[in-house]
Amino acid sequence: MRRARSSFICGHLAAGTPVGVLLSITGIAEAGSLARYARHVPGISFSEGALRERWRAERAR
């Protein structure tokens, strides 16, 4: 089950799903918590700070 959840989250990160939406559908509270998944997605910054900044930028739109 854990691997399916990880694949689901990595797939959404790769597809560019907004961080806020991804947090809502997964039940994860902090954008920085996605870093453990983001490091497995090519082309996406996996630092906690970068994910938080992406979330702030999406909310500002």
FIMI-222050 format. One record per residue (C-alpha): residue number from 0; y, z, x. Coordinates in nm, 2 decimals, padded with zeros to 4 digits, always signed. Example, Ala and Ser with C-alpha at 12.3 -4.5 7.8 and 13.67 -1.06 7.14 Angstrom:
 seq     py     pz     px
   0 -00.45 +00.78 +01.23
   1 -00.11 +00.71 +01.37
end
This chain:
 seq     py     pz     px
   0 +00.00 +00.00 +00.00
   1 +00.24 +00.08 +00.29
   2 +00.20 -00.26 +00.44
   3 +00.27 -00.43 +00.11
   4 +00.59 -00.23 +00.08
   5 +00.69 -00.31 +00.44
   6 +00.63 -00.68 +00.38
   7 +00.83 -00.67 +00.05
   8 +01.13 -00.51 +00.22
   9 +01.11 -00.74 +00.53
  10 +01.09 -01.04 +00.30
  11 +01.40 -00.94 +00.11
  12 +01.59 -00.87 +00.43
  13 +01.49 -01.21 +00.57
  14 +01.60 -01.37 +00.24
  15 +01.94 -01.21 +00.25
  16 +01.90 -00.98 -00.05
  17 +02.22 -00.77 -00.06
  18 +02.15 -00.43 +00.09
  19 +02.27 -00.24 -00.22
  20 +02.02 -00.43 -00.43
  21 +01.74 -00.37 -00.19
  22 +01.82 +00.00 -00.17
  23 +01.82 +00.02 -00.55
  24 +01.48 -00.15 -00.60
  25 +01.31 +00.04 -00.32
  26 +01.45 +00.38 -00.39
  27 +01.58 +00.42 -00.03
  28 +01.89 +00.63 -00.02
  29 +02.06 +00.51 +00.31
  30 +02.12 +00.16 +00.44
  31 +02.04 +00.29 +00.79
  32 +01.69 +00.37 +00.68
  33 +01.62 +00.00 +00.65
  34 +01.65 -00.03 +01.03
  35 +01.28 +00.04 +01.08
  36 +01.20 -00.27 +00.87
  37 +01.48 -00.49 +01.00
  38 +01.35 -00.48 +01.35
  39 +01.06 -00.70 +01.24
  40 +01.29 -00.96 +01.09
  41 +01.41 -01.23 +01.33
  42 +01.78 -01.30 +01.33
  43 +01.89 -00.98 +01.17
  44 +02.06 -00.68 +01.35
  45 +01.83 -00.38 +01.32
  46 +02.08 -00.11 +01.43
  47 +02.15 +00.15 +01.16
  48 +02.52 +00.10 +01.21
  49 +02.50 -00.27 +01.16
  50 +02.30 -00.23 +00.83
  51 +02.55 +00.03 +00.71
  52 +02.84 -00.21 +00.79
  53 +02.67 -00.49 +00.61
  54 +02.63 -00.27 +00.30
  55 +03.00 -00.17 +00.31
  56 +03.10 -00.53 +00.35
  57 +02.89 -00.63 +00.05
  58 +03.04 -00.35 -00.16
  59 +03.39 -00.45 -00.07
  60 +03.35 -00.80 -00.22
end
